Amino acid sequence: MNLQKKLSNFQENFGYLRSVDNISQYNVFEKIIFVIDRWRHYYLKPQSLFDQRPMIFGIGLSKTGTTSLTEALRIVGYSASHWEYPKTVLKYKSGELFVNCNRLLINCHAYTDTPIARTYKLLDSVFPHSKFILTIRDEESWFNSYENFLGILAKKKSVAEITDNLHYELYGSIHPDKSKNIRAFIQHNKTVKEYFKDRQNDLLIMNIIAGDGWEKLCPFLRIPIPNQPFPKKNIGKYEHY
């Protein structure tokens, strides 16, 4: 690829990083983009340095309490996003996922749900010292909730390309397939636990559906427990947790 073509791609894709496991896997030009992007954020936007809290990433799959976790993080003071920025943060090009990590920093301090579960290794590499929360639940009840959710998601045409690709990669299929979906669900949780096995202080595992709440979340984040119940969002509405 000649320099002019690289510069053209640079302008179009500024801030987007290939969703590989970590930044050491980037080629030379991608590393240059990464360095410039970090410089642009930290030196042209110095106000961001005043907030020294770690980034929080909820890396459980959809229907594991991610909506409730997002609301809990908001209650304790984090600006938290539950799948609100798919079209400005994610894009697929030639079948490969790209993530605009700079826009993640600008928008919020905490993120949850499918896109984050798909990209947690890259995010761990780009944002050192972050905290990760794996939400889990019983496989059978999870699939029932997930199957209902897919019917709703199919109506959202504006993010169809992104969601179809993400769901195929994370859940093994675009449409409900109990065997494939449960197998992918179990494998995701296993892979996350293996990835963080030597960094237990960076990973919290929560079963919100079974009752986990402030007593697990707040010590992990080193913050006091708020004087209000832990949120249980959308219970009974398509089992949307």
Backbone as JSON, one array per atom type, in Angstrom:
{
  "sequence": "MNLQKKLSNFQENFGYLRSVDNISQYNVFEKIIFVIDRWRHYYLKPQSLFDQRPMIFGIGLSKTGTTSLTEALRIVGYSASHWEYPKTVLKYKSGELFVNCNRLLINCHAYTDTPIARTYKLLDSVFPHSKFILTIRDEESWFNSYENFLGILAKKKSVAEITDNLHYELYGSIHPDKSKNIRAFIQHNKTVKEYFKDRQNDLLIMNIIAGDGWEKLCPFLRIPIPNQPFPKKNIGKYEHY",
  "N": [[0.85, -1.19, 0.0], [0.65, 2.18, -0.95], [1.97, 5.38, 0.26], [0.12, 7.51, -0.01], [-2.33, 6.15, -0.12], [-2.31, 4.99, 2.43], [-2.42, 7.28, 4.03], [-4.92, 8.23, 3.33], [-6.55, 6.17, 4.31], [-5.91, 6.51, 6.97], [-7.09, 9.01, 7.61], [-9.77, 8.37, 7.28], [-10.16, 6.35, 9.15], [-9.31, 7.26, 11.61], [-8.42, 6.82, 14.92], [-9.59, 4.35, 15.12], [-8.99, 1.0, 16.03], [-7.75, -2.18, 15.13], [-9.46, -5.11, 16.13], [-7.68, -6.93, 17.58], [-5.91, -9.07, 19.92], [-4.08, -7.56, 21.49], [-2.15, -4.47, 21.54], [0.42, -4.99, 20.69], [0.29, -6.56, 18.5], [-0.22, -5.01, 16.32], [0.56, -3.62, 13.08], [3.33, -1.57, 11.87], [2.36, 0.93, 10.9], [-0.18, 1.04, 12.05], [0.54, 1.17, 14.72], [1.7, 3.69, 14.79], [-0.58, 5.27, 14.33], [-1.95, 4.64, 16.66], [-0.26, 5.77, 18.67], [-0.33, 8.51, 17.98], [-3.04, 8.98, 18.35], [-3.35, 8.54, 21.1], [-1.77, 10.64, 22.02], [-3.21, 12.83, 21.03], [-5.52, 12.67, 22.56], [-4.65, 12.84, 25.31], [-3.07, 15.15, 25.45], [-4.25, 17.21, 23.98], [-6.66, 17.31, 25.17], [-6.56, 18.0, 28.05], [-8.21, 18.18, 30.27], [-9.31, 15.73, 30.79], [-7.58, 14.38, 32.37], [-8.09, 14.91, 35.0], [-9.86, 13.15, 36.12], [-9.14, 10.35, 37.65], [-10.06, 7.81, 37.99], [-10.25, 4.26, 37.36], [-11.04, 2.82, 34.15], [-14.1, 1.04, 33.67], [-15.2, -2.09, 32.66], [-17.85, -4.02, 31.66], [-18.0, -7.31, 30.97], [-19.61, -9.47, 30.59], [-21.87, -11.56, 28.72], [-24.76, -10.55, 26.75], [-27.95, -10.4, 28.42], [-27.26, -11.17, 30.98], [-27.55, -9.6, 33.17], [-26.54, -7.16, 32.5], [-27.77, -4.68, 32.01], [-28.73, -4.0, 34.55], [-26.28, -3.87, 35.91], [-25.12, -1.68, 34.61], [-26.83, 0.41, 35.43], [-26.32, 0.3, 38.17], [-23.65, 1.12, 38.26], [-23.96, 3.74, 37.42], [-25.39, 4.77, 39.58], [-23.43, 4.82, 41.58], [-21.83, 6.8, 40.66], [-20.49, 6.68, 38.2], [-20.18, 7.57, 34.76], [-21.92, 5.72, 32.61], [-22.28, 3.41, 29.94], [-24.56, 1.43, 28.17], [-24.32, -0.2, 25.55], [-24.76, 2.04, 23.91], [-23.32, 3.36, 21.92], [-22.82, 2.06, 19.38], [-22.55, 2.61, 16.58], [-20.76, 4.69, 16.37], [-18.48, 3.91, 17.63], [-17.8, 1.33, 16.91], [-16.99, -0.58, 13.98], [-17.24, -2.63, 11.08], [-14.94, -3.79, 8.69], [-14.14, -5.26, 5.72], [-14.81, -7.67, 6.9], [-13.57, -7.54, 9.36], [-13.38, -6.45, 12.73], [-13.28, -3.12, 13.98], [-12.34, -0.83, 16.52], [-13.04, 2.26, 18.01], [-11.2, 3.47, 20.24], [-10.53, 5.92, 21.38], [-12.88, 7.4, 21.3], [-14.35, 5.98, 23.13], [-13.13, 6.77, 25.52], [-13.81, 9.48, 25.55], [-16.61, 9.5, 25.71], [-17.7, 7.97, 27.98], [-17.08, 6.52, 31.29], [-17.48, 3.94, 31.94], [-18.42, 0.84, 30.51], [-20.68, -1.58, 29.15], [-21.96, -4.79, 28.03], [-22.57, -6.55, 24.85], [-20.63, -5.5, 22.76], [-18.41, -4.88, 24.33], [-17.82, -7.25, 25.63], [-16.9, -8.65, 23.45], [-14.5, -7.38, 22.84], [-12.72, -7.26, 24.98], [-10.04, -8.01, 25.5], [-8.46, -6.41, 23.84], [-9.23, -3.89, 24.89], [-8.22, -4.13, 27.46], [-5.52, -4.06, 26.91], [-5.21, -1.52, 25.77], [-6.22, 0.21, 27.73], [-4.7, 0.22, 30.45], [-4.79, -0.94, 33.88], [-7.5, -0.98, 34.16], [-10.77, -2.07, 35.34], [-12.61, -5.11, 35.31], [-15.74, -6.67, 34.85], [-17.39, -9.64, 35.01], [-20.45, -10.77, 34.24], [-22.64, -13.39, 35.03], [-24.89, -16.23, 34.62], [-27.33, -18.89, 35.12], [-27.2, -21.35, 32.57], [-29.47, -22.37, 31.12], [-31.65, -20.65, 31.75], [-30.51, -18.33, 30.86], [-30.36, -18.78, 28.03], [-33.1, -18.86, 27.35], [-33.88, -16.22, 27.87], [-32.15, -14.87, 26.14], [-33.01, -15.84, 23.65], [-35.56, -14.68, 23.42], [-34.79, -12.03, 23.36], [-33.42, -11.77, 20.92], [-35.44, -11.65, 19.04], [-36.43, -9.09, 19.43], [-34.2, -7.55, 18.86], [-33.84, -7.99, 16.15], [-35.49, -6.21, 14.89], [-34.21, -3.81, 14.9], [-32.91, -2.22, 12.6], [-30.94, -0.33, 12.14], [-28.53, -0.98, 13.31], [-27.92, -3.41, 12.32], [-25.85, -4.67, 10.77], [-23.61, -4.51, 12.45], [-24.55, -5.81, 14.79], [-25.26, -8.36, 13.81], [-22.77, -9.42, 12.99], [-21.34, -9.31, 15.43], [-22.9, -11.0, 17.04], [-22.68, -13.42, 15.72], [-19.96, -13.94, 16.07], [-19.69, -13.99, 18.88], [-21.78, -15.59, 19.91], [-22.07, -17.75, 18.28], [-24.0, -17.98, 16.31], [-26.38, -16.19, 14.26], [-29.12, -16.38, 14.48], [-31.41, -17.86, 16.9], [-29.99, -20.7, 18.36], [-29.92, -23.25, 20.28], [-27.99, -25.2, 21.13], [-25.53, -24.28, 19.98], [-25.47, -21.66, 20.98], [-25.49, -21.9, 23.82], [-23.15, -23.37, 24.15], [-21.28, -21.48, 23.23], [-21.69, -19.49, 25.13], [-20.83, -20.72, 27.53], [-18.16, -21.14, 26.82], [-17.21, -18.53, 26.46], [-17.31, -17.46, 29.09], [-15.51, -19.19, 30.33], [-13.14, -18.61, 28.93], [-12.71, -15.92, 29.64], [-12.26, -16.16, 32.43], [-9.93, -17.69, 32.41], [-8.19, -15.93, 31.13], [-7.88, -13.91, 33.03], [-6.75, -15.23, 35.17], [-4.4, -14.92, 36.66], [-4.69, -12.42, 37.64], [-6.53, -11.62, 39.68], [-7.48, -9.45, 41.09], [-8.32, -7.71, 39.2], [-10.59, -8.64, 38.03], [-14.03, -9.13, 38.53], [-16.54, -11.43, 39.3], [-19.94, -11.68, 38.86], [-23.18, -12.79, 39.73], [-25.87, -11.47, 39.09], [-28.55, -12.02, 38.64], [-28.97, -14.1, 40.39], [-28.76, -12.81, 42.78], [-26.47, -11.37, 43.57], [-24.98, -8.26, 44.5], [-24.53, -4.98, 45.75], [-22.79, -5.77, 47.8], [-20.77, -7.2, 46.62], [-19.94, -5.68, 44.41], [-19.17, -3.06, 45.33], [-16.91, -3.33, 47.22], [-15.05, -4.3, 45.37], [-14.7, -2.12, 43.65], [-13.78, -0.39, 45.48], [-15.36, 1.47, 46.92], [-17.89, 3.12, 48.95], [-20.9, 1.41, 50.07], [-23.94, 2.27, 48.63], [-26.91, 3.87, 49.99], [-29.3, 2.49, 49.08], [-31.39, 0.13, 47.32], [-29.87, -2.45, 45.31], [-30.03, -2.11, 41.82], [-32.48, -3.75, 39.78], [-33.02, -4.06, 36.71], [-35.59, -3.95, 34.26], [-36.76, -6.41, 34.81], [-38.92, -9.06, 34.11], [-39.72, -7.94, 31.74], [-39.46, -9.13, 28.82], [-37.58, -10.66, 30.01], [-35.34, -9.06, 30.22], [-32.31, -8.41, 31.24]],
  "CA": [[0.0, 0.0, 0.0], [1.49, 3.37, -1.0], [1.78, 6.33, 1.36], [-1.12, 8.25, -0.2], [-3.44, 5.28, 0.28], [-2.26, 4.86, 3.88], [-2.89, 8.53, 4.62], [-6.36, 8.27, 3.1], [-7.13, 5.26, 5.3], [-5.69, 7.12, 8.28], [-8.1, 10.04, 7.82], [-11.08, 7.73, 7.38], [-10.23, 5.42, 10.27], [-8.55, 7.79, 12.74], [-8.9, 6.4, 16.23], [-10.06, 2.96, 15.11], [-7.95, -0.01, 16.18], [-8.2, -3.53, 14.82], [-9.8, -5.84, 17.35], [-6.79, -8.04, 17.9], [-5.85, -9.24, 21.36], [-3.38, -6.46, 22.14], [-1.55, -3.53, 20.6], [1.7, -5.49, 20.18], [0.03, -7.26, 17.25], [-0.43, -4.06, 15.23], [1.7, -3.35, 12.21], [4.01, -0.31, 12.2], [1.51, 2.08, 10.64], [-1.23, 1.05, 13.06], [1.14, 1.64, 15.97], [1.84, 5.15, 14.67], [-1.92, 5.81, 14.55], [-2.26, 4.48, 18.08], [0.51, 6.75, 19.44], [-0.88, 9.84, 17.69], [-4.37, 9.05, 18.95], [-3.17, 8.73, 22.54], [-1.26, 12.0, 22.2], [-4.3, 13.76, 20.79], [-6.46, 12.66, 23.68], [-4.09, 13.24, 26.59], [-2.44, 16.46, 25.43], [-5.17, 18.21, 23.46], [-7.83, 17.31, 26.05], [-5.97, 17.76, 29.38], [-9.2, 18.09, 31.34], [-9.63, 14.33, 31.06], [-6.63, 13.85, 33.33], [-8.51, 15.16, 36.36], [-10.57, 11.98, 36.62], [-8.14, 9.28, 37.68], [-10.67, 6.5, 38.23], [-10.01, 3.31, 36.27], [-12.16, 2.47, 33.29], [-14.81, -0.16, 34.09], [-15.76, -2.79, 31.51], [-18.68, -5.19, 31.92], [-17.67, -8.2, 29.85], [-20.55, -10.57, 30.49], [-22.69, -11.54, 27.51], [-26.11, -10.0, 26.9], [-28.92, -11.15, 29.21], [-26.66, -11.67, 32.22], [-27.61, -8.54, 34.17], [-25.72, -6.02, 32.06], [-28.54, -3.44, 32.2], [-28.71, -3.72, 35.98], [-24.92, -3.46, 36.24], [-24.93, -0.32, 34.1], [-27.54, 1.32, 36.31], [-25.6, 0.32, 39.45], [-22.46, 1.96, 38.08], [-24.42, 5.14, 37.39], [-25.77, 5.15, 40.94], [-22.23, 5.11, 42.37], [-21.12, 7.96, 40.14], [-19.81, 6.5, 36.91], [-20.92, 7.73, 33.51], [-21.89, 4.34, 32.12], [-22.98, 3.17, 28.68], [-25.0, 0.06, 27.88], [-24.56, -0.41, 24.11], [-25.33, 3.26, 23.33], [-22.49, 3.98, 20.89], [-22.29, 1.05, 18.45], [-22.23, 3.1, 15.24], [-19.66, 5.65, 16.41], [-17.32, 3.29, 18.27], [-17.48, 0.07, 16.24], [-17.35, -0.77, 12.57], [-16.63, -3.77, 10.4], [-14.38, -3.51, 7.37], [-13.61, -6.51, 5.16], [-15.06, -8.74, 7.84], [-12.78, -7.39, 10.59], [-13.93, -5.45, 13.64], [-12.43, -2.02, 14.41], [-12.87, -0.16, 17.71], [-12.51, 3.59, 18.22], [-10.96, 3.53, 21.69], [-10.51, 7.31, 21.81], [-14.26, 7.82, 21.54], [-14.76, 5.37, 24.39], [-12.65, 7.64, 26.59], [-14.53, 10.75, 25.53], [-18.04, 9.35, 25.99], [-18.06, 7.46, 29.3], [-16.03, 5.89, 32.08], [-17.82, 2.53, 32.13], [-19.14, 0.28, 29.37], [-21.12, -2.96, 29.35], [-22.73, -5.54, 27.04], [-21.95, -7.35, 23.79], [-19.4, -5.02, 22.12], [-17.31, -4.91, 25.29], [-17.48, -8.66, 25.8], [-16.18, -9.08, 22.26], [-13.23, -6.67, 22.65], [-12.12, -6.98, 26.29], [-8.59, -8.17, 25.5], [-7.92, -5.17, 23.27], [-9.45, -2.81, 25.84], [-7.28, -4.34, 28.55], [-4.21, -3.63, 26.42], [-5.22, -0.08, 25.51], [-6.52, 0.93, 28.97], [-4.14, -0.51, 31.6], [-5.32, -0.68, 35.23], [-8.97, -1.0, 34.15], [-11.45, -3.13, 36.09], [-13.49, -5.88, 34.45], [-16.81, -7.36, 35.58], [-18.02, -10.71, 34.24], [-21.76, -11.15, 34.75], [-22.97, -14.76, 34.62], [-26.16, -16.76, 35.11], [-27.61, -20.26, 34.71], [-27.21, -21.43, 31.1], [-30.8, -22.59, 30.56], [-32.43, -19.41, 31.85], [-29.86, -17.36, 29.96], [-30.76, -18.99, 26.64], [-34.5, -18.46, 27.2], [-33.9, -14.76, 27.81], [-31.44, -14.47, 24.93], [-33.85, -16.16, 22.5], [-36.58, -13.63, 23.35], [-34.12, -10.77, 23.03], [-33.06, -11.74, 19.51], [-36.61, -11.22, 18.28], [-36.5, -7.64, 19.54], [-33.02, -6.98, 18.21], [-33.98, -8.12, 14.7], [-36.25, -5.06, 14.39], [-33.37, -2.61, 14.93], [-32.16, -2.31, 11.35], [-29.86, 0.65, 12.07], [-27.27, -1.57, 13.77], [-28.0, -4.83, 11.93], [-24.56, -5.22, 10.34], [-22.76, -4.66, 13.62], [-25.07, -6.83, 15.7], [-25.17, -9.69, 13.19], [-21.38, -9.88, 13.08], [-20.99, -9.53, 16.83], [-23.6, -12.17, 17.57], [-22.1, -14.62, 15.13], [-18.65, -14.17, 16.68], [-19.8, -14.25, 20.31], [-22.8, -16.57, 20.28], [-22.02, -18.89, 17.38], [-25.03, -17.91, 15.27], [-27.17, -14.96, 14.24], [-30.46, -16.76, 14.93], [-31.34, -18.75, 18.06], [-29.55, -22.09, 18.19], [-29.66, -23.54, 21.68], [-26.73, -25.92, 21.31], [-24.41, -23.39, 19.67], [-25.48, -20.49, 21.85], [-25.06, -22.28, 25.17], [-21.73, -23.73, 24.07], [-20.53, -20.23, 23.13], [-21.85, -18.83, 26.43], [-19.93, -21.39, 28.47], [-16.78, -20.92, 26.38], [-16.84, -17.13, 26.74], [-17.02, -17.32, 30.52], [-14.28, -19.95, 30.6], [-12.01, -17.87, 28.36], [-12.49, -14.74, 30.47], [-11.65, -16.59, 33.7], [-8.57, -18.12, 32.11], [-7.42, -14.74, 30.78], [-7.59, -13.13, 34.24], [-6.48, -16.15, 36.28], [-3.29, -14.41, 37.47], [-4.98, -11.02, 37.95], [-7.85, -11.72, 40.28], [-7.91, -8.13, 41.56], [-8.84, -6.94, 38.07], [-11.83, -9.25, 37.54], [-15.1, -9.48, 39.46], [-17.59, -12.27, 38.72], [-21.21, -11.41, 39.54], [-24.44, -13.4, 39.27], [-26.87, -10.51, 39.54], [-29.85, -12.67, 38.61], [-29.06, -14.94, 41.6], [-28.8, -11.98, 43.98], [-25.27, -10.58, 43.84], [-25.25, -6.83, 44.4], [-23.55, -4.01, 46.26], [-21.8, -6.4, 48.68], [-19.66, -7.66, 45.79], [-19.48, -4.63, 43.5], [-18.53, -1.91, 45.98], [-15.53, -3.62, 47.64], [-14.21, -4.45, 44.18], [-14.4, -0.77, 43.17], [-13.26, 0.36, 46.63], [-16.27, 2.58, 47.18], [-18.89, 2.75, 49.96], [-22.18, 0.88, 49.6], [-24.97, 3.32, 48.68], [-28.06, 3.6, 50.84], [-30.47, 2.17, 48.26], [-31.3, -1.25, 46.81], [-29.19, -2.69, 44.04], [-31.06, -2.08, 40.77], [-32.82, -4.92, 38.97], [-33.67, -3.38, 35.6], [-36.35, -4.64, 33.21], [-37.18, -7.77, 35.18], [-40.27, -9.34, 33.67], [-39.92, -7.38, 30.41], [-38.68, -9.98, 27.93], [-36.45, -11.12, 30.82], [-34.2, -8.27, 29.75], [-31.43, -7.99, 32.32]],
  "C": [[0.88, 1.25, 0.0], [1.11, 4.36, 0.09], [0.47, 7.1, 1.23], [-2.33, 7.44, 0.24], [-3.48, 5.12, 1.8], [-2.79, 6.11, 4.56], [-4.4, 8.67, 4.47], [-7.08, 7.38, 4.1], [-7.03, 5.83, 6.7], [-6.78, 8.15, 8.59], [-9.48, 9.43, 8.03], [-11.23, 6.96, 8.69], [-9.56, 5.95, 11.53], [-9.19, 7.39, 14.06], [-9.37, 4.97, 16.28], [-8.88, 2.0, 15.18], [-8.53, -1.38, 15.84], [-8.42, -4.31, 16.11], [-8.98, -7.12, 17.48], [-6.64, -8.08, 19.41], [-5.14, -8.1, 22.08], [-2.6, -5.65, 21.12], [-0.21, -4.02, 20.05], [1.52, -6.19, 18.84], [-0.21, -6.31, 16.07], [0.8, -3.97, 14.34], [2.24, -1.95, 12.52], [3.09, 0.89, 12.01], [0.39, 2.18, 11.67], [-0.69, 1.53, 14.41], [1.33, 3.15, 15.96], [0.49, 5.82, 14.92], [-2.27, 5.75, 16.03], [-1.55, 5.55, 18.92], [-0.04, 8.15, 19.23], [-2.23, 10.02, 18.37], [-4.28, 9.24, 20.45], [-2.68, 10.15, 22.82], [-2.38, 13.01, 22.06], [-5.24, 13.81, 21.99], [-5.85, 13.28, 24.94], [-3.5, 14.65, 26.6], [-3.33, 17.55, 24.86], [-6.44, 18.29, 24.3], [-7.37, 17.07, 27.49], [-6.99, 17.65, 30.5], [-9.53, 16.65, 31.71], [-8.71, 13.73, 32.13], [-7.09, 14.03, 34.77], [-9.25, 13.96, 36.96], [-9.65, 10.78, 36.52], [-8.74, 7.9, 37.96], [-10.36, 5.55, 37.08], [-11.25, 3.18, 35.4], [-12.79, 1.17, 33.81], [-15.44, -0.8, 32.85], [-16.55, -4.01, 31.98], [-18.58, -6.14, 30.75], [-18.5, -9.49, 29.85], [-21.38, -10.44, 29.22], [-24.06, -10.93, 27.81], [-27.0, -10.96, 27.68], [-28.33, -11.77, 30.46], [-26.7, -10.62, 33.34], [-26.85, -7.3, 33.77], [-26.46, -4.69, 32.22], [-28.54, -3.04, 33.66], [-27.33, -3.25, 36.42], [-24.67, -2.03, 35.8], [-25.59, 0.69, 35.02], [-26.84, 1.41, 37.67], [-24.37, 1.21, 39.36], [-22.83, 3.43, 38.02], [-24.77, 5.63, 38.78], [-24.55, 5.53, 41.76], [-21.32, 6.13, 41.69], [-20.38, 7.82, 38.83], [-20.74, 6.91, 35.76], [-20.8, 6.41, 32.77], [-22.76, 4.18, 30.89], [-23.32, 1.69, 28.53], [-25.36, -0.01, 26.4], [-25.15, 0.83, 23.45], [-24.56, 3.79, 22.14], [-22.01, 3.0, 19.82], [-21.83, 1.62, 17.12], [-21.07, 4.09, 15.23], [-18.39, 5.05, 16.99], [-16.86, 2.03, 17.53], [-17.78, 0.15, 14.75], [-16.62, -2.01, 12.05], [-16.13, -3.33, 9.03], [-13.69, -4.77, 6.88], [-13.71, -7.66, 6.16], [-14.3, -8.64, 9.15], [-13.33, -6.25, 11.42], [-12.88, -4.42, 14.02], [-13.13, -1.29, 15.55], [-12.23, 1.21, 17.84], [-12.36, 3.82, 19.72], [-10.96, 4.96, 22.21], [-11.92, 7.8, 22.12], [-14.83, 7.16, 22.79], [-14.35, 6.26, 25.56], [-13.46, 8.92, 26.69], [-15.95, 10.59, 26.06], [-18.34, 8.99, 27.44], [-16.84, 6.88, 30.02], [-16.3, 4.41, 32.32], [-18.68, 2.06, 30.96], [-19.51, -1.17, 29.66], [-21.76, -3.5, 28.07], [-21.88, -6.02, 25.86], [-20.67, -6.77, 23.18], [-18.19, -5.11, 23.04], [-16.87, -6.34, 25.54], [-16.65, -9.18, 24.63], [-14.76, -8.53, 22.22], [-12.44, -6.48, 23.94], [-10.6, -7.12, 26.3], [-7.9, -6.94, 24.91], [-8.06, -4.03, 24.26], [-8.51, -2.93, 27.03], [-5.89, -3.86, 28.16], [-4.13, -2.12, 26.27], [-5.41, 0.72, 26.79], [-5.99, 0.14, 30.17], [-4.76, -0.05, 32.91], [-6.85, -0.61, 35.25], [-9.49, -2.16, 35.0], [-12.49, -3.79, 35.19], [-14.49, -6.67, 35.3], [-17.48, -8.36, 34.65], [-19.34, -11.08, 34.9], [-22.13, -12.51, 34.16], [-24.38, -15.1, 35.08], [-26.29, -18.21, 34.65], [-27.81, -20.34, 33.2], [-28.6, -21.56, 30.51], [-31.64, -21.31, 30.6], [-31.83, -18.32, 30.98], [-30.35, -17.55, 28.53], [-32.21, -18.57, 26.41], [-34.63, -16.95, 27.06], [-33.26, -14.26, 26.52], [-32.29, -14.72, 23.69], [-34.95, -15.1, 22.32], [-35.98, -12.32, 22.87], [-33.8, -10.67, 21.55], [-34.23, -11.3, 18.64], [-36.78, -9.71, 18.3], [-35.38, -6.99, 18.74], [-33.16, -6.99, 16.69], [-34.71, -6.93, 14.09], [-35.4, -3.79, 14.31], [-32.42, -2.63, 13.74], [-30.93, -1.4, 11.34], [-28.52, 0.08, 12.51], [-27.17, -3.03, 13.35], [-26.65, -5.41, 11.56], [-23.66, -5.48, 11.54], [-23.25, -5.8, 14.5], [-24.99, -8.23, 15.1], [-23.76, -10.25, 13.3], [-20.99, -10.2, 14.51], [-21.64, -10.8, 17.37], [-23.07, -13.46, 16.97], [-20.78, -14.96, 15.82], [-18.76, -14.59, 18.15], [-20.7, -15.43, 20.66], [-22.88, -17.76, 19.33], [-23.04, -18.91, 16.27], [-25.74, -16.57, 15.35], [-28.57, -15.22, 14.78], [-30.34, -17.74, 16.1], [-30.97, -20.18, 17.68], [-29.07, -22.55, 19.56], [-28.31, -24.2, 21.91], [-25.53, -25.0, 21.09], [-24.32, -22.24, 20.65], [-25.0, -20.81, 23.26], [-23.59, -22.67, 25.18], [-20.86, -22.47, 24.01], [-20.56, -19.47, 24.45], [-20.87, -19.41, 27.44], [-18.47, -21.1, 28.1], [-16.33, -19.5, 26.66], [-16.46, -16.97, 28.2], [-15.73, -18.03, 30.91], [-13.05, -19.19, 30.12], [-11.68, -16.64, 29.19], [-11.78, -15.13, 31.77], [-10.2, -17.02, 33.49], [-7.68, -16.91, 31.84], [-6.99, -13.97, 32.04], [-7.13, -14.0, 35.41], [-5.35, -15.67, 37.19], [-3.49, -12.96, 37.87], [-6.36, -10.92, 38.6], [-8.36, -10.38, 40.81], [-8.51, -7.28, 40.45], [-10.16, -7.47, 37.56], [-12.78, -9.55, 38.69], [-16.13, -10.31, 38.71], [-18.86, -12.08, 39.53], [-22.35, -12.2, 38.89], [-25.56, -12.53, 39.82], [-28.25, -11.14, 39.59], [-30.05, -13.52, 39.86], [-28.99, -14.13, 42.88], [-27.55, -11.2, 44.31], [-25.57, -9.09, 43.63], [-24.13, -5.98, 44.95], [-22.44, -4.69, 47.06], [-20.61, -6.97, 47.91], [-19.07, -6.52, 44.97], [-18.67, -3.55, 44.22], [-17.14, -2.21, 46.54], [-14.57, -3.75, 46.46], [-13.78, -3.09, 43.64], [-13.83, 0.13, 44.26], [-14.06, 1.64, 46.87], [-17.28, 2.15, 48.23], [-20.18, 2.24, 49.33], [-23.24, 1.97, 49.71], [-26.18, 2.89, 49.5], [-29.32, 3.44, 49.99], [-30.3, 0.78, 47.69], [-30.5, -1.33, 45.52], [-30.24, -2.79, 42.94], [-31.24, -3.44, 40.09], [-33.67, -4.39, 37.82], [-34.38, -4.34, 34.66], [-36.72, -6.07, 33.55], [-38.64, -7.96, 34.8], [-40.6, -8.77, 32.31], [-38.99, -8.11, 29.46], [-37.49, -10.58, 28.68], [-35.19, -10.37, 30.44], [-33.41, -7.75, 30.93], [-30.23, -7.27, 31.76]]
}
